[in-house]
Amino acid sequence: MPSNNTKVVKSPTENMLLSPAETPSQVVPEKVKMKKQLGLLEGVAIILGIIFGSGIFISPKGIIQEVNSVGFSLVVWVLCGLLSMIGALCYAELGTTIPKSGGDYAYIYEAFGPLPSFLYLWAANLIFVPTTNAIMGLTFAKYVIQPFFRSCDLPEDGATVVAACTICFLTFLNGYNVKATTRVQNVFMFCKIGALVLVIIIGVVWMGFGHVENFQRPFEGTTTNVGKMSKAFYSGIFSYSGWNYLNFMTEELKNPYVNLPRAIYLSIPLVTLIYVLANMAYLSVLTPDAMISSDAIAVTFGNNVLGSWAWIIPVMVAISAFGGLSVHIMTSSRMLYVGARNGHFPTMLSHLNIQKCSPMPSLAFLNILSLFMLCTNDIHTLITYCTIVESFFVMLSVSGLLYLRWKKPEIARPIKVNIVVPIIFVLICLFLIILPCFEAPYEVLGGVLITLSGVPVYFRAVRQNKPLLPQSFMAKMTEICQKIFISAHEDEDVEE
């Protein structure tokens, strides 16, 4: 018999956990918690899985139409890679100094307290997380149906339906089995690299036949509009986004002090090299005008050089976008889960499925928000809209590194970068945040207003005691959520 001190939680799923043959002496309480099941290969696969998701197949158009030159577009790709590497160095220190899941949310909370971290969580879940899911879903959908509409425009409603079905399916898959999902990511990682290597090889062969006319006057026509340059950088930064997403899953990473920085250091240089070579391949085949007029650059690229084998490109790109979306859904749900665990979002979102140890309620919540973001098919507007807000909070996270260096110098720092590195990163981010205010004021204003709308929510629903009716309503919703997702709070014991 269990002792009087044994904690047994009564939950709606209790009868499902105990078989008729079990006796109390056979019942062993076990904590519901996330498992450390991700190694170095899975860490690299997660980073590459997000970065090689959809950006490299849509951002070249956004960059070239802003800078108006081949040469400067390649410069933007290199500089965005360097900026990502600088940021990754800072996040390696943050991730090993504050070894908690949640990424930016955890770092902002540790450095600046609950209100800024809540605003990050608020903006993330209303703007850039569901927006990024929508972008990846639409990219996958457009590349899947593009071969069926070679001579006419893509049906927007059809692309939206395909994207919605894809997001729902991957949300289910991520909640059903985390380990199986990460194993699939390893396969997707090699497929994505294979797709880009194929593009690069085709480009090298094409240039080897003497097709280098697009590189003869590379900087001719380069824009002098600083605002347009900043928008081009945002398209490039979006393609590299994901280098910090492994930090969202620190608590599930084996030996995070070693594997987190190694995964980052292996991934970013490889990404930069592949991105620059892939863009050179695009530009060897397509003129800047052809890139700007294309809805699916890789498909247009393949149609120009592969003939009857052109179908290979959209298939591989679709696999790449599909895998990137899967990883993004998995990692972003952990951020929401950690925020709810800290009391910043409803309690039901801090529950884990007691069988799979996955945050199913958070996955379902983000799935609904992502579907709302599919109301628009303008991918490049979505990119500008979400990247500006996300860049601000990334800057705030790295500013937190500087603040903690000053405020808490005694904290153990397994990795400690030179102080110049975070200072340079913060200044560059500040520059990139200010410039779009002149070129895309409405997108900036929209992002600011949505972020600040979280302030009254924080003071009314988080900081103060909630009225009785909302408390009662949320308790009922939590109970329903437990029944639907067979979930419990991380601190609870379940009988097996």
Secondary structure in CASP SS format (residue, H / E / C, confidence):
PFRMAT SS
TARGET T0000
AUTHOR 0000-0000-0000
METHOD secondary structure of the structure
MODEL  1
M C 1.00
P C 1.00
S C 1.00
N C 1.00
N C 1.00
T C 1.00
K C 1.00
V C 1.00
V C 1.00
K C 1.00
S C 1.00
P C 1.00
T C 1.00
E H 1.00
N H 1.00
M H 1.00
L H 1.00
L C 1.00
S C 1.00
P C 1.00
A C 1.00
E C 1.00
T C 1.00
P H 1.00
S H 1.00
Q H 1.00
V C 1.00
V C 1.00
P E 1.00
E E 1.00
K E 1.00
V C 1.00
K C 1.00
M C 1.00
K C 1.00
K C 1.00
Q C 1.00
L E 1.00
G C 1.00
L H 1.00
L H 1.00
E H 1.00
G H 1.00
V H 1.00
A H 1.00
I H 1.00
I H 1.00
L H 1.00
G H 1.00
I H 1.00
I H 1.00
F C 1.00
G C 1.00
S C 1.00
G H 1.00
I H 1.00
F H 1.00
I H 1.00
S H 1.00
P H 1.00
K H 1.00
G H 1.00
I H 1.00
I H 1.00
Q H 1.00
E H 1.00
V H 1.00
N C 1.00
S C 1.00
V H 1.00
G H 1.00
F H 1.00
S H 1.00
L H 1.00
V H 1.00
V H 1.00
W H 1.00
V H 1.00
L H 1.00
C H 1.00
G H 1.00
L H 1.00
L H 1.00
S H 1.00
M H 1.00
I H 1.00
G H 1.00
A H 1.00
L H 1.00
C H 1.00
Y H 1.00
A H 1.00
E H 1.00
L H 1.00
G H 1.00
T H 1.00
T H 1.00
I C 1.00
P C 1.00
K C 1.00
S C 1.00
G C 1.00
G C 1.00
D H 1.00
Y H 1.00
A H 1.00
Y H 1.00
I H 1.00
Y H 1.00
E H 1.00
A H 1.00
F H 1.00
G C 1.00
P H 1.00
L H 1.00
P H 1.00
S H 1.00
F H 1.00
L H 1.00
Y H 1.00
L H 1.00
W H 1.00
A H 1.00
A H 1.00
N H 1.00
L H 1.00
I H 1.00
F H 1.00
V H 1.00
P H 1.00
T H 1.00
T H 1.00
N H 1.00
A H 1.00
I H 1.00
M H 1.00
G H 1.00
L H 1.00
T H 1.00
F H 1.00
A H 1.00
K H 1.00
Y H 1.00
V H 1.00
I H 1.00
Q H 1.00
P H 1.00
F H 1.00
F C 1.00
R C 1.00
S C 1.00
C C 1.00
D C 1.00
L C 1.00
P C 1.00
E H 1.00
D H 1.00
G H 1.00
A H 1.00
T H 1.00
V H 1.00
V H 1.00
A H 1.00
A H 1.00
C H 1.00
T H 1.00
I H 1.00
C H 1.00
F H 1.00
L H 1.00
T H 1.00
F H 1.00
L H 1.00
N H 1.00
G H 1.00
Y H 1.00
N C 1.00
V H 1.00
K H 1.00
A H 1.00
T H 1.00
T H 1.00
R H 1.00
V H 1.00
Q H 1.00
N H 1.00
V H 1.00
F H 1.00
M H 1.00
F H 1.00
C H 1.00
K H 1.00
I H 1.00
G H 1.00
A H 1.00
L H 1.00
V H 1.00
L H 1.00
V H 1.00
I H 1.00
I H 1.00
I H 1.00
G H 1.00
V H 1.00
V H 1.00
W H 1.00
M H 1.00
G H 1.00
F C 1.00
G C 1.00
H C 1.00
V C 1.00
E H 1.00
N H 1.00
F H 1.00
Q C 1.00
R C 1.00
P C 1.00
F C 1.00
E C 1.00
G C 1.00
T C 1.00
T C 1.00
T C 1.00
N C 1.00
V H 1.00
G H 1.00
K H 1.00
M H 1.00
S H 1.00
K H 1.00
A H 1.00
F H 1.00
Y H 1.00
S H 1.00
G H 1.00
I H 1.00
F H 1.00
S H 1.00
Y H 1.00
S C 1.00
G C 1.00
W C 1.00
N C 1.00
Y H 1.00
L H 1.00
N H 1.00
F H 1.00
M H 1.00
T H 1.00
E H 1.00
E H 1.00
L E 1.00
K C 1.00
N C 1.00
P H 1.00
Y H 1.00
V H 1.00
N H 1.00
L H 1.00
P H 1.00
R H 1.00
A H 1.00
I H 1.00
Y H 1.00
L H 1.00
S H 1.00
I H 1.00
P H 1.00
L H 1.00
V H 1.00
T H 1.00
L H 1.00
I H 1.00
Y H 1.00
V H 1.00
L H 1.00
A H 1.00
N H 1.00
M H 1.00
A H 1.00
Y H 1.00
L H 1.00
S H 1.00
V H 1.00
L C 1.00
T C 1.00
P H 1.00
D H 1.00
A H 1.00
M H 1.00
I H 1.00
S H 1.00
S C 1.00
D C 1.00
A C 1.00
I H 1.00
A H 1.00
V H 1.00
T H 1.00
F H 1.00
G H 1.00
N H 1.00
N H 1.00
V H 1.00
L C 1.00
G H 1.00
S H 1.00
W H 1.00
A C 1.00
W C 1.00
I H 1.00
I H 1.00
P H 1.00
V H 1.00
M H 1.00
V H 1.00
A H 1.00
I H 1.00
S H 1.00
A H 1.00
F H 1.00
G H 1.00
G H 1.00
L H 1.00
S H 1.00
V H 1.00
H H 1.00
I H 1.00
M H 1.00
T H 1.00
S H 1.00
S H 1.00
R H 1.00
M H 1.00
L H 1.00
Y H 1.00
V H 1.00
G H 1.00
A H 1.00
R H 1.00
N C 1.00
G C 1.00
H C 1.00
F C 1.00
P C 1.00
T H 1.00
M H 1.00
L H 1.00
S H 1.00
H E 1.00
L E 1.00
N E 1.00
I C 1.00
Q C 1.00
K C 1.00
C C 1.00
S C 1.00
P C 1.00
M H 1.00
P H 1.00
S H 1.00
L H 1.00
A H 1.00
F H 1.00
L H 1.00
N H 1.00
I H 1.00
L H 1.00
S H 1.00
L H 1.00
F H 1.00
M H 1.00
L C 1.00
C C 1.00
T C 1.00
N C 1.00
D C 1.00
I H 1.00
H H 1.00
T H 1.00
L H 1.00
I H 1.00
T H 1.00
Y H 1.00
C H 1.00
T H 1.00
I H 1.00
V H 1.00
E H 1.00
S H 1.00
F H 1.00
F H 1.00
V H 1.00
M H 1.00
L H 1.00
S H 1.00
V H 1.00
S H 1.00
G H 1.00
L H 1.00
L H 1.00
Y H 1.00
L H 1.00
R H 1.00
W H 1.00
K H 1.00
K C 1.00
P C 1.00
E C 1.00
I C 1.00
A C 1.00
R C 1.00
P C 1.00
I C 1.00
K C 1.00
V C 1.00
N C 1.00
I C 1.00
V H 1.00
V H 1.00
P H 1.00
I H 1.00
I H 1.00
F H 1.00
V H 1.00
L H 1.00
I H 1.00
C H 1.00
L H 1.00
F H 1.00
L H 1.00
I H 1.00
I H 1.00
L C 1.00
P H 1.00
C H 1.00
F H 1.00
E H 1.00
A C 1.00
P H 1.00
Y H 1.00
E H 1.00
V H 1.00
L H 1.00
G H 1.00
G H 1.00
V H 1.00
L H 1.00
I H 1.00
T H 1.00
L H 1.00
S C 1.00
G H 1.00
V H 1.00
P H 1.00
V H 1.00
Y H 1.00
F H 1.00
R H 1.00
A H 1.00
V H 1.00
R H 1.00
Q C 1.00
N C 1.00
K C 1.00
P C 1.00
L H 1.00
L H 1.00
P H 1.00
Q H 1.00
S H 1.00
F H 1.00
M H 1.00
A H 1.00
K H 1.00
M H 1.00
T H 1.00
E H 1.00
I H 1.00
C H 1.00
Q H 1.00
K H 1.00
I H 1.00
F H 1.00
I C 1.00
S E 1.00
A E 1.00
H E 1.00
E C 1.00
D C 1.00
E C 1.00
D E 1.00
V E 1.00
E E 1.00
E C 1.00
END
